[in-house]
C-alpha cells in the first residue's frame, strides 16, 4: 500500500529501464509515499500532464533525478570534494572551525539538503565518528540517501567512505529535536535555505522547490542547545542578520566569504 505523502509527484524510469531500475523505483516509493508509474513511450511532459504531478522522480542508469518544472535535482558531492582536498592539504575549513569538530564525535545536521556539509564533516569525524542528517523533504532525503550510499565512484576513496558513513533520516527538526535526550550529539548544525538565493548555484536552485523555507526559531535553537553536548552552529549569509535575530553573538567566517557561521558554545 502506498502511504500518504504531501508531495504531489510520481516515480518512473528512463525509457530503457532494467529490473534494477524498477526495484530502485519501488524503494523510493516506500521512502516517499509516491506511486511508481510505468514510463512506456511517454515523455516526461506527457506523464506530468496525465498525472498532474508537480514533481517527477526519474530513475536512470547512473542517477536519480527529480524534475520540477525547468529544474532537475540530483545528488552530486559538489564542493565537498574540493573542501576535503583542501583539508587534506592542510588548509582550514571555516565550517569545521566553527564546529571545532574532532575525530570520533557525533554531529546532527538538522538541514541535510544535498549533503555537502555532512560529507565534509563525516570525513573529519572519521570511521569512529557519526553524522546523522535530517531532511524534511522525503523526496530529497531519498535521492540523497541513494546518492551517498552509491559512493559516487568518480571521487576518491576517502570521499566515498565519508559519504557512506552518513545516516540519512526523513525528519522535521522542529518535532524531532524534542524526541532526543540531552547532550546526545556533540554538535548540532543548521544550514537553513537562504531567503536571498545565490543564483549562480544551480544545485541549490534545483533544491529550492522542495526545500523547507520556514525561518528558524529561538525555540528550535533552545532545543538544539539541549541536544548538543558542545556547540550549536548555524550558517547564514554574510550579513548575519538571522544569526543576530536568533541570539548568536559569536561568528566565524572569512573576510571574503559569502557566508558566516553563528556559534553557541555550551561547553568545551
MIMAR-477561 format. One line per 5 residues: number of its first residue (from 1); for each residue x, y, z of N, C-alpha, C, O, CB. Coordinates in steps of 0.2 Angstrom, whole numbers, always signed. Atoms other than C-alpha are relative to their C-alpha. Glycine has a CB too. Layout:
<kolvexs>
NUM	X/Y/Z/X/Y/Z/X/Y/Z/X/Y/Z/X/Y/Z | ...
</kolvexs>
This chain:
<kolvexs>
1	+4/-6/+0/+0/+0/+0/+4/+6/+0/+9/+7/+4/-5/+0/+6 | -3/-6/+0/+6/+17/-4/-2/+5/+5/-8/+6/+6/-1/+4/-7 | +2/-4/-6/+7/+28/+11/-1/+7/-3/+1/+9/-8/+6/+0/+5 | +2/-7/+2/+0/+46/+10/+6/+4/+0/+10/+4/+5/-5/+3/+5 | -6/-4/+0/+13/+59/+5/-3/+7/-1/-8/+8/-5/+5/-2/-5
6	+2/-7/+1/+11/+78/+5/+3/+3/-7/+1/+8/-9/+2/+5/+5 | -4/-2/+6/+22/+79/-11/-4/-3/-6/-5/-9/-7/+7/-3/+0 | +4/+2/+6/+11/+79/-27/+5/-2/-6/+6/+1/-11/-5/+5/-3 | -5/+3/+5/+23/+68/-38/-1/-7/-1/-5/-11/+2/+7/+1/+3 | +0/+7/+2/+26/+52/-46/+7/-3/-1/+12/+2/-2/-4/-1/-7
11	-7/+3/+1/+41/+40/-49/-1/-4/-6/-5/-8/-7/+2/-5/+6 | -1/+4/+6/+46/+32/-66/+7/-1/-1/+11/+0/+3/-4/+4/-6 | -7/+2/+2/+61/+26/-75/+2/+3/-7/-3/+7/-10/+1/-7/+0 | -2/-2/+7/+71/+30/-91/-4/-4/-5/-7/-9/-3/+8/+0/-1 | +4/+4/+5/+64/+24/-107/+3/-7/-1/-1/-12/-2/+1/+3/-7
16	-3/+7/+0/+76/+9/-107/+2/-3/+7/+8/-4/+8/+7/+0/-5 | -2/+3/-7/+75/+3/-89/+1/-7/+0/-2/-11/-3/-6/+3/+4 | -1/+7/-2/+81/-13/-82/-3/-1/+6/-6/+3/+10/+8/-2/+0 | +4/+2/-7/+74/-23/-67/+3/+4/+6/-1/+6/+10/+1/-7/+1 | -3/-3/-6/+86/-15/-55/-2/+8/+0/-3/+10/+6/+8/+0/+0
21	+3/-6/+0/+79/+2/-60/-7/+0/+3/-9/+5/+7/+0/+3/-7 | +7/+0/-3/+61/-3/-56/+1/-2/+7/-3/+0/+11/-4/-6/-4 | +0/+2/-7/+67/-11/-40/+2/+6/+4/-1/+7/+10/+6/-5/+1 | -2/-6/-4/+75/+6/-35/-6/+5/+0/-7/+8/+5/+6/+3/-4 | +6/-4/+0/+59/+15/-40/-5/-2/+5/-8/+2/+8/-3/+0/-7
26	+5/+2/-6/+49/+4/-28/+3/+2/+6/-1/+3/+11/+0/-8/-1 | -3/-2/-7/+62/+8/-14/-2/+7/+1/-3/+9/+7/+7/-2/+0 | +2/-7/-1/+59/+26/-17/-7/+2/+1/-9/+6/+5/+2/+4/-7 | +7/-1/-2/+41/+24/-17/-2/-1/+7/-6/+2/+10/-4/-5/-4 | +1/+2/-7/+42/+16/+0/+3/+6/+4/-1/+8/+9/+4/-6/+2
31	-3/-6/-4/+53/+31/+6/-5/+6/-1/-5/+10/+4/+7/+2/-3 | +3/-7/+1/+42/+45/-1/-8/-1/+0/-11/+4/+1/+2/+2/-7 | +7/+0/+0/+24/+38/-2/-3/+1/-7/-9/+2/-8/-3/+4/+5 | +3/-2/+7/+23/+42/-21/-1/-6/-4/+3/-11/-3/+5/+5/-3 | +1/+6/+4/+17/+30/-34/+5/-1/-6/+8/+4/-8/-7/+0/-3
36	-5/+2/+6/+28/+21/-47/-5/-1/-6/-10/-4/-6/+4/-7/+1 | +4/+0/+6/+21/+24/-64/+4/-3/-6/+10/-1/-7/-2/+7/-2 | -4/+3/+6/+26/+14/-80/+1/+6/-5/-3/+10/-7/-4/-6/-3 | -2/-5/+4/+35/+25/-92/-3/-1/-7/-5/+4/-10/+8/+1/-1 | +2/+1/+7/+30/+17/-108/+4/+3/-5/+10/+4/-4/-7/+1/-1
41	-4/-4/+5/+35/+28/-123/-2/+7/+1/+0/+11/-3/-2/-2/-7 | +2/-7/-1/+28/+44/-115/+6/+4/+2/+11/+2/+5/-5/+0/+6 | -5/-5/-2/+38/+59/-112/-1/+2/+7/-7/+1/+10/+0/+7/-5 | +1/-2/-7/+41/+67/-95/-6/+5/+0/-10/+5/+5/+6/+3/+3 | +6/-5/+0/+29/+81/-100/-7/-3/-1/-11/-1/+3/+1/+5/-6
46	+6/+4/+0/+16/+69/-105/-2/-3/+6/-8/-3/+8/+0/-5/-6 | +1/+3/-6/+17/+60/-89/-2/+5/+5/-7/+4/+9/+6/-4/+3 | +1/-5/-5/+17/+76/-79/-8/+2/-1/-11/+4/+4/+5/+6/-1 | +7/-3/+2/+1/+82/-88/-5/-6/+2/-11/-4/+4/-1/+2/-7 | +5/+5/-2/-8/+65/-86/-1/-1/+7/-7/-2/+9/+3/-7/-3
51	+0/+1/-7/-4/+63/-68/-1/+7/+4/-2/+7/+10/+6/-3/+3 | +0/-6/-3/-5/+82/-64/+5/+0/+6/+4/+3/+11/-7/+1/+3 | -6/+1/-5/+12/+79/-55/+4/+6/+0/+7/+8/-5/+3/-6/-1 | -5/-6/+0/+22/+94/-49/+7/-3/+0/+12/+0/-3/-1/+4/+6 | -6/+3/+0/+37/+83/-46/+0/-7/-3/-4/-11/-2/+3/-1/+8
56	-1/+7/+4/+43/+68/-57/+7/-3/+2/+12/+0/+0/-1/+1/-7 | -7/+3/-2/+57/+57/-50/+1/-5/-5/-3/-10/-7/-1/-4/+7 | -2/+4/+6/+66/+48/-64/+6/-4/+2/+11/-2/+3/+1/+4/-7 | -6/+4/-2/+77/+33/-60/+3/-2/-7/+1/-5/-12/-2/-7/+3 | -4/+1/+6/+91/+32/-73/+5/-5/+1/+6/-7/+7/+3/+7/-3
61	-6/+5/-1/+106/+21/-76/+5/+2/+5/+8/-2/+9/+3/-1/-7 | -5/-2/-4/+118/+32/-67/-2/+4/+6/+2/+6/+10/+5/+4/-4 | +3/-4/-5/+107/+43/-56/-7/+0/+0/-11/-2/-4/+3/+7/-1 | +7/-2/-1/+90/+48/-49/-1/+7/+0/+3/+11/+3/-2/-4/+7 | +2/-8/+1/+83/+65/-54/-7/+1/+2/-11/-3/+1/+2/+2/-7
66	+7/-3/-1/+68/+75/-48/-1/+6/-4/+3/+11/-4/-1/+1/+8 | +1/-6/+5/+61/+86/-62/-6/+4/+3/-11/+1/+4/-2/-3/-7 | +5/-5/-2/+51/+101/-56/+0/+6/-4/+4/+10/-4/+1/+2/+8 | +0/-5/+5/+46/+112/-70/+7/+0/-4/+8/-5/-7/+0/+7/+4 | -7/-1/+4/+63/+118/-78/+6/-3/+4/+11/-3/+1/+1/+7/-3
71	-6/+1/-4/+74/+112/-64/+0/-8/+1/-5/-12/+1/+0/+3/+7 | -1/+7/-2/+82/+95/-61/+4/-1/+6/+10/+1/+6/+4/-4/-7 | -4/+2/-6/+88/+89/-44/+3/-7/+0/-1/-11/-2/-5/+1/+6 | -3/+7/-1/+100/+75/-42/+6/+1/+5/+9/+7/+6/+3/-2/-7 | -6/+0/-5/+114/+70/-30/+7/+1/-3/+8/-2/-9/+0/-6/+4
76	-7/+0/+3/+132/+76/-33/+4/+3/+6/+1/+7/+10/+0/+5/-6 | -4/-3/-6/+145/+79/-19/+3/+7/-1/+5/+10/+4/+6/-5/+1 | -1/-7/+1/+149/+96/-27/+6/+2/+4/+12/-1/+3/-6/+4/+3 | -6/-3/-3/+161/+107/-17/+3/-4/+6/+8/-3/+8/-2/+7/+3 | -3/+4/-6/+163/+93/-3/+7/-3/-3/+11/-4/+1/-5/-6/+1
81	-6/+3/+3/+176/+85/-15/+6/+5/+1/+12/+3/+3/-1/-2/-7 | -6/-5/+0/+187/+101/-16/+1/+2/+7/+7/+3/+9/-3/+7/-4 | -1/-1/-7/+184/+105/+3/+4/-5/+3/+9/-3/+7/-6/+2/+3 | -3/+6/-3/+190/+88/+8/+8/+0/-3/+12/-1/+1/-3/-7/-1 | -6/+0/+3/+205/+90/-4/+4/+5/+4/+10/+4/+5/+0/+1/-7
86	-4/-6/-3/+210/+107/+4/+1/-2/+7/+7/+0/+10/-4/+6/+0 | -1/+2/-7/+208/+100/+22/+6/-5/+0/+10/-5/+4/-6/-4/+3 | -5/+5/+0/+219/+85/+17/+7/+3/-2/+13/+1/+0/-1/-5/-6 | -6/-4/+1/+232/+98/+11/+2/+5/+5/+7/+8/+5/-1/+4/-7 | -2/-4/-5/+232/+107/+27/-3/+6/+1/-2/+10/+6/+7/+1/+0
91	+4/-6/+0/+220/+121/+24/-6/+0/+5/-8/-6/+6/-2/+2/-7 | +5/-1/-5/+207/+127/+36/-7/+0/-4/-7/+2/-9/+0/+6/+5 | +7/+0/+2/+188/+124/+33/-4/+4/+5/-4/+2/+11/-3/-7/-2 | +3/-5/-5/+178/+138/+41/-6/-4/+3/-7/-3/+9/-3/+6/-4 | +5/+3/-4/+163/+127/+45/+3/-5/+5/+0/-5/+10/-4/-4/-5
96	-3/+4/-5/+174/+114/+53/+3/+4/+6/+3/+1/+12/+6/-4/-3 | -2/-5/-6/+182/+128/+63/-5/+2/+4/-4/+2/+11/+4/+6/-3 | +5/-2/-4/+166/+134/+68/-3/-5/+5/-5/-4/+11/-6/+3/-4 | +2/+5/-4/+161/+117/+74/+5/-3/+5/+3/-6/+10/-3/-6/-4 | -6/+3/-4/+178/+113/+82/-1/-8/+0/+0/-11/+5/+0/+3/+7
101	+1/+7/+0/+175/+95/+76/+6/-4/+1/+12/-2/-1/-3/-2/-7 | -6/+5/-1/+186/+81/+82/-2/-7/-2/-8/-9/-2/+2/+0/+8 | +1/+7/+2/+188/+63/+76/-4/-4/+5/-2/-3/+11/+6/-3/-2 | +3/+4/-5/+176/+51/+84/-7/+3/+3/-10/+0/+6/+4/-2/+5 | +6/-3/-3/+162/+64/+88/-6/-1/-4/-6/-4/-9/+2/+8/+1
106	+7/+1/+3/+144/+64/+84/-3/+7/-2/-3/+12/+2/-5/-4/+4 | +3/-6/+2/+136/+78/+73/-7/-2/-3/-8/-7/-6/+4/+3/-6 | +7/+0/+2/+117/+81/+70/+0/+6/-5/+0/+11/-3/-5/+0/+5 | +2/-5/+5/+114/+90/+53/-7/+0/-1/-10/-4/-3/+4/-1/-6 | +8/+0/+0/+96/+96/+55/-3/+2/-7/-9/+2/-7/-2/+5/+5
111	+2/-3/+7/+95/+103/+37/+5/-3/-5/+9/+0/-8/+0/+8/+0 | -5/+3/+5/+104/+90/+26/+0/+3/-7/+6/+3/-9/-2/-7/+0 | +0/-2/+7/+99/+96/+9/+3/-5/-4/+2/-11/-4/+4/+7/+0 | -4/+4/+5/+111/+89/-4/+6/-4/+4/+9/-7/+1/+2/+3/-6 | -5/+4/-4/+123/+83/+10/+7/+2/-1/+11/-1/+2/-1/-7/-2
116	-7/-2/+1/+138/+93/+5/+4/+1/+7/+9/-1/+8/+1/+7/-4 | -3/-1/-7/+142/+99/+23/+1/-6/+4/+6/-7/+7/-4/+6/+4 | +0/+7/-4/+138/+82/+30/+6/-4/-2/+9/-7/+2/-6/-4/-1 | -6/+4/+3/+151/+74/+18/+6/+3/+3/+11/-1/+5/+0/+0/-7 | -7/-3/-3/+165/+86/+24/+0/-2/+7/+6/-4/+10/+0/+8/-1
121	+0/+2/-7/+160/+83/+42/+2/-7/+1/+6/-9/+6/-6/+2/+4 | -1/+8/-1/+160/+64/+40/+7/-1/-1/+10/-6/+2/-5/-3/-5 | -7/+1/+1/+177/+65/+33/+4/+2/+6/+9/-2/+8/+3/+4/-6 | -4/-3/-6/+184/+75/+48/-1/-5/+6/+3/-6/+9/-2/+7/+1 | +2/+4/-5/+175/+64/+60/+3/-7/+0/+4/-10/+5/-8/-1/+1
126	-3/+6/+1/+182/+48/+53/-5/-6/+1/-11/-5/+2/+6/-1/+4 | +4/+6/+0/+176/+30/+54/-3/-1/+7/-8/-5/+8/+5/-6/-2 | +3/+1/-7/+173/+31/+73/-5/+6/+2/-8/+5/+7/+6/+0/+5 | +4/-6/-1/+163/+47/+71/-7/-2/-3/-8/-7/-6/+2/+6/-3 | +7/+1/+3/+144/+49/+66/-3/+6/-2/-2/+11/+2/-4/-4/+6
131	+4/-6/+2/+135/+61/+56/-7/-3/-2/-8/-8/-6/+3/+3/-7 | +7/+1/+1/+116/+60/+56/-3/+6/-4/-3/+11/-1/-4/-2/+6 | +3/-5/+4/+107/+70/+43/-8/+0/-1/-10/-5/-3/+3/+1/-7 | +7/-1/+1/+89/+76/+44/-2/+4/-6/+1/+9/-7/-3/+2/+7 | +3/-4/+6/+79/+81/+29/-7/+0/+0/-10/-6/+0/+3/-3/-7
136	+8/+0/+0/+61/+87/+29/-3/-2/-6/-9/-4/-5/-2/+7/+2 | +3/+2/+6/+58/+83/+11/+1/-8/-1/+7/-10/-1/+2/+4/-6 | -1/+7/+2/+55/+64/+8/+3/-1/-6/+7/-6/-7/-6/-4/+1 | -3/+1/+7/+60/+66/-10/+7/+1/+1/+11/-3/-2/-3/+5/-5 | -7/-2/+0/+76/+75/-6/+4/-5/+4/+10/-8/+3/+1/+7/+3
141	-3/+4/-4/+80/+63/+8/+2/-7/-3/+7/-10/-3/-4/-2/+6 | -1/+6/+4/+78/+48/-3/+5/+0/-5/+9/-4/-6/-7/-3/-3 | -5/+0/+6/+88/+54/-18/+7/+1/+3/+12/-2/+1/-2/+7/-4 | -6/-1/-3/+102/+60/-6/+3/-7/+3/+9/-8/+3/+0/+6/+5 | -2/+7/-3/+102/+43/+3/+3/-4/-5/+8/-8/-4/-6/-3/+4
146	-3/+4/+5/+104/+34/-13/+7/+2/-3/+11/-2/-4/-5/-1/-6 | -6/-2/+2/+117/+45/-19/+6/-1/+5/+12/-3/+2/+0/+8/-1 | -6/+1/-5/+128/+44/-3/+2/-7/+0/+8/-9/+0/-3/+3/+7 | -1/+7/-1/+126/+25/-2/+4/-2/-7/+7/-8/-6/-6/-4/+1 | -3/+2/+6/+132/+24/-20/+7/+1/+0/+11/-2/-4/-3/+4/-6
151	-7/-1/-1/+149/+31/-15/+2/+5/-6/+8/+7/-5/+4/-6/+0 | -2/-4/+5/+149/+41/-31/+7/-1/-2/+12/+2/-1/+0/+8/+2 | -6/+4/+2/+163/+31/-39/+5/+5/-3/+11/+3/-4/-1/-6/-4 | -5/-4/+3/+171/+46/-48/+4/+4/+5/+9/+7/+3/-4/+5/-4 | -4/-4/-5/+178/+53/-32/+5/-5/+4/+5/-11/+3/-5/+3/+6
156	-5/+4/-3/+192/+47/-21/-3/-4/+5/-8/-3/+8/+6/+5/+3 | +3/+4/-5/+190/+33/-9/-2/+3/+7/-7/+1/+10/+5/-6/+1 | +1/-3/-7/+191/+44/+7/-7/+4/-1/-10/+4/+4/+6/+4/+2 | +7/-4/+1/+176/+54/+0/-5/-5/+0/-10/-4/+3/+0/+4/-6 | +6/+5/+0/+166/+38/-4/-1/-3/+6/-7/-4/+8/+3/-5/-5
161	+1/+3/-7/+169/+31/+13/-3/+5/+5/-8/+3/+8/+7/-1/+3 | +3/-5/-4/+164/+48/+21/-7/+0/-2/-12/+1/+3/+3/+7/-1 | +7/+0/+2/+148/+48/+11/-4/-6/+2/-10/-5/+5/+0/+0/-8 | +4/+6/-2/+143/+30/+15/-1/+0/+8/-5/-4/+10/+4/-6/-2 | +1/+0/-7/+145/+33/+34/-6/+5/+2/-8/+4/+8/+6/+3/+3
166	+6/-5/-2/+131/+47/+34/-6/-4/+1/-8/-8/-4/+0/+6/-5 | +6/+3/-1/+115/+41/+41/-6/+5/-2/-6/+11/+2/-1/-2/+8 | +5/-5/+2/+100/+50/+32/-7/-2/+3/-9/-8/+2/+0/+0/-8 | +7/+2/-2/+83/+51/+40/-4/+6/-2/-3/+12/-2/+0/+0/+8 | +6/-5/+2/+67/+60/+34/-3/+2/+7/-6/-2/+10/-5/-4/-5
171	+3/-3/-6/+63/+71/+49/+0/+7/+0/+4/+11/-4/+5/-2/+6 | +1/-7/-1/+57/+88/+53/+3/+2/+7/+1/+0/+12/-7/+3/+0 | -3/-2/-6/+69/+96/+66/-4/+3/+5/-3/+3/+11/+6/+4/-1 | +5/-4/-5/+55/+106/+74/-3/-5/+5/-5/-3/+10/-5/+4/-4 | +4/+5/-4/+47/+90/+80/+6/-5/+3/+5/-7/+9/-5/-4/-4
176	-5/+5/-1/+62/+78/+80/+5/+1/+6/+7/-3/+10/+4/-3/-6 | -4/-2/-6/+73/+88/+92/-3/-2/+6/+1/-4/+11/+2/+7/-1 | +3/+1/-7/+61/+86/+106/+0/-7/+2/-2/-9/+7/-7/+3/-1 | +0/+7/-2/+62/+67/+105/+7/-3/+2/+7/-8/+4/-3/-4/-6 | -7/+3/-1/+81/+66/+108/+1/+2/+7/-1/+7/+10/+5/+3/-5
181	-2/-1/-7/+89/+65/+125/+5/+6/+0/+8/+8/-5/+3/-6/+3 | -5/-5/+0/+100/+79/+131/+7/-2/-1/+9/-8/+1/+0/+3/+7 | -7/+1/+1/+118/+80/+126/+2/-6/-4/+7/-9/-3/+4/+0/+7 | -1/+6/+3/+117/+66/+114/+4/+0/-7/+6/-4/-10/-7/-4/-2 | -4/-1/+5/+126/+74/+100/+5/+5/+2/+4/+10/+6/-4/+3/-7
186	-5/-5/-2/+142/+84/+101/-1/+7/-3/-1/+12/+1/+7/-2/-2 | +2/-6/+4/+137/+97/+88/-6/-1/-3/-8/-6/-6/+6/+2/-5 | +6/-1/+4/+120/+102/+81/+1/+5/-5/+3/+11/-3/-6/+1/+5 | -2/-5/+6/+121/+111/+64/-7/+1/-4/-11/-3/-5/+5/-3/-4 | +6/-2/+4/+108/+120/+54/+3/+4/-6/+7/+9/-5/-5/+5/+4
191	-1/-4/+6/+110/+127/+36/-6/+1/-3/-8/-2/-8/+5/-4/-5 | +7/-2/+2/+93/+135/+33/+1/+3/-7/+6/+6/-9/-4/+4/+4 | +0/-2/+7/+88/+139/+15/+0/+8/+0/-4/+11/+3/-6/-2/-4 | -1/-7/+1/+94/+157/+11/-6/+3/-3/-9/+1/-8/+6/+2/-3 | +6/-3/+3/+79/+169/+8/+2/+4/-7/-2/+4/-11/-3/+5/+5
196	-2/-3/+6/+90/+178/-5/+5/-5/-3/+11/-6/-1/+4/+7/+2 | -4/+6/+3/+97/+164/-16/+6/+3/-4/+6/+8/-7/-4/-4/-5 | -6/-2/+4/+114/+164/-24/-2/-3/-7/-1/-10/-8/+7/-3/+3 | +2/+3/+6/+108/+162/-42/+5/-4/-4/+3/-8/-9/-3/+6/-4 | -6/+4/+4/+125/+155/-48/+0/-7/+2/+3/-11/-2/+6/+3/+2
201	+0/+7/-2/+122/+139/-38/-6/-4/-3/-12/-3/-1/-1/+0/+8 | +6/+4/+3/+111/+128/-50/-2/-6/+5/-8/-7/+5/+3/-3/-6 | +2/+5/-4/+111/+114/-37/-5/+2/+5/-10/-1/+7/+6/-3/+3 | +4/-3/-6/+104/+125/-23/-7/+2/-3/-12/+1/+0/+3/+6/+3 | +6/-2/+4/+91/+132/-36/-4/-5/-1/-10/-5/-1/+2/+5/-6
206	+4/+6/+2/+86/+115/-41/-4/-3/+7/-9/-6/+7/+4/-6/-3 | +3/+2/-7/+83/+111/-22/-5/+4/+2/-10/+2/+6/+6/+0/+5 | +5/-5/-2/+73/+126/-19/-7/-2/+0/-11/+0/+5/+1/+7/-3 | +7/+2/+1/+56/+120/-25/-2/-5/+6/-8/-6/+7/-2/-3/-6 | +2/+6/-5/+57/+105/-12/+3/+2/+7/+1/-1/+12/+4/-6/-2
211	-3/-2/-6/+66/+115/+2/-5/+3/+5/-10/+5/+3/+5/+5/-1 | +4/-3/-6/+59/+120/+19/+2/+7/+1/+8/+9/+3/+1/-4/+7 | -1/-7/+0/+58/+139/+18/-2/+3/+7/-1/+10/+7/-3/+3/-6 | +2/-3/-6/+52/+142/+36/+6/+2/+4/+12/-1/+3/-4/-5/+4 | -5/-3/-4/+63/+153/+47/+2/-5/+6/-3/-8/+9/-2/+7/+3
216	-1/+3/-7/+72/+145/+62/-3/+4/+5/-3/+10/+4/+8/-1/+0 | +3/-4/-5/+65/+150/+78/+5/-1/+6/+9/-5/+7/-7/-3/+2 | -4/+1/-6/+73/+153/+95/-2/-6/+4/+2/-8/+8/-2/+7/+5 | +2/+7/-4/+63/+138/+102/+4/-6/-3/+6/-10/+1/-8/-1/-1 | -4/+5/+3/+72/+127/+89/+7/+0/+3/+10/-5/+4/-1/+0/-8
221	-6/-1/-2/+88/+134/+94/+1/-2/+7/+6/-5/+9/+3/+7/+0 | +0/+2/-7/+84/+131/+113/+0/-8/+0/+4/-11/+4/-6/+3/+3 | +0/+7/+1/+80/+113/+108/+7/-3/-2/+9/-8/+1/-5/-3/-4 | -6/+2/+2/+96/+111/+99/+6/+1/+5/+10/-3/+6/+2/+4/-6 | -5/-1/-6/+106/+118/+114/-1/-6/+5/+4/-8/+8/-1/+7/+3
226	+1/+5/-5/+98/+105/+125/+3/-7/-3/+6/-11/+1/-7/-1/+1 | -3/+6/+4/+103/+91/+112/+7/+0/+0/+11/-6/+0/-4/-1/-6 | -8/+0/+1/+121/+97/+109/+4/+0/+7/+2/+3/+12/+1/+7/-3 | -5/+1/-6/+135/+92/+121/+4/+6/+0/+6/+9/+6/+4/-6/+0 | -5/-5/+0/+147/+106/+115/-3/+6/-4/-2/+12/-1/+6/-3/-3
231	+2/-6/+4/+140/+118/+101/-6/-1/-4/-8/-7/-6/+6/+1/-4 | +5/+0/+5/+126/+123/+91/+3/+5/-6/+5/+11/-4/-7/+3/+2 | -2/-4/+5/+131/+130/+74/-5/+2/-6/-8/-3/-8/+7/-3/-3 | +5/-2/+5/+120/+140/+61/+4/+3/-6/+7/+8/-4/-6/+4/+3 | -2/-3/+6/+125/+145/+43/-5/+6/-2/-11/+5/-2/+2/-5/-6
236	+4/-6/+2/+119/+162/+37/+4/+4/-6/+10/+2/-7/-2/+5/+6 | -4/-4/+5/+123/+174/+23/+5/+5/+3/+4/+6/+9/-5/+4/-5 | -5/-4/-3/+137/+186/+26/-2/+6/+4/+2/+8/+8/+5/+3/-5 | +3/-5/-4/+126/+199/+33/-2/-2/+7/-1/+2/+12/-7/+3/-3 | +1/+3/-7/+122/+188/+48/-6/+2/+4/-7/+1/+10/+6/+1/+4
241	+6/-3/-3/+105/+196/+51/-4/-5/+4/-7/-4/+9/-4/+4/-4 | +3/+6/-3/+97/+179/+55/+3/-2/+6/+0/-4/+11/-1/-6/-5 | -3/+2/-6/+110/+175/+67/-1/+4/+6/-2/+2/+12/+8/-1/-1 | +1/-5/-5/+108/+191/+77/-7/-1/+3/-8/-1/+9/+1/+7/-3 | +7/+1/-2/+89/+188/+77/-1/-6/+5/-5/-6/+10/-5/-1/-6
246	+0/+6/-3/+92/+170/+84/+4/+0/+7/+4/-4/+11/+2/-5/-4 | -3/-1/-6/+103/+177/+98/+7/-2/+0/+11/-3/+5/-3/-4/+5 | -7/+2/+0/+120/+172/+92/+5/+6/+0/+3/+12/-2/+2/-3/-7 | -5/-5/-1/+135/+183/+97/+7/-2/-2/+12/+2/-1/-1/+3/+7 | -7/+2/+2/+150/+173/+91/-1/-2/-8/-5/-6/-9/+3/-6/+4
251	+1/+1/+7/+153/+172/+72/+7/-2/-3/+12/+0/+0/-2/+6/-4 | -5/+2/+3/+165/+163/+61/-1/+0/-8/-6/-1/-10/+2/-8/+2 | +1/-1/+7/+168/+167/+43/+6/+4/-3/+9/+9/+0/-6/+4/-2 | -6/-4/+3/+182/+173/+31/-2/+6/-3/-8/+8/-4/+2/-5/-6 | +1/-7/+2/+184/+191/+25/-4/+0/-6/-8/+5/-7/+6/+3/+0
256	+3/+0/+6/+178/+187/+8/-5/-5/-2/-7/-6/-7/+6/+0/-6 | +5/+5/+1/+166/+173/+11/-7/+3/-1/-9/+8/+2/+0/-5/+6 | +7/-2/+1/+148/+174/+6/-5/-2/+6/-10/-1/+6/-3/-3/-7 | +3/+3/-6/+143/+165/+22/+3/+1/+6/+9/+2/+6/-2/-8/-1 | -2/+0/-7/+145/+166/+41/-3/-5/+4/-9/-7/+3/-1/+8/+2
261	+3/+5/-4/+143/+154/+54/-1/+3/+7/+4/+6/+10/+5/-6/+1 | +1/-2/-7/+135/+158/+71/+1/-6/+5/-1/-12/+3/-7/+2/+1 | -3/+5/-5/+142/+148/+86/-3/+1/+7/-2/+7/+9/+7/-1/+0 | +2/-1/-7/+134/+145/+103/+4/-6/+3/+3/-12/+2/-8/-1/+1 | -4/+5/-3/+146/+136/+114/-3/-2/+7/-5/+2/+11/+7/+3/+2
266	+4/+3/-6/+138/+125/+128/+6/-2/+5/+6/+0/+11/-4/-6/-1 | -6/+1/-4/+155/+118/+135/+5/-3/-5/+3/-6/-10/-2/-6/+5 | -6/+3/+4/+172/+113/+128/+4/-5/+4/+9/-7/+2/+4/+6/-3
</kolvexs>
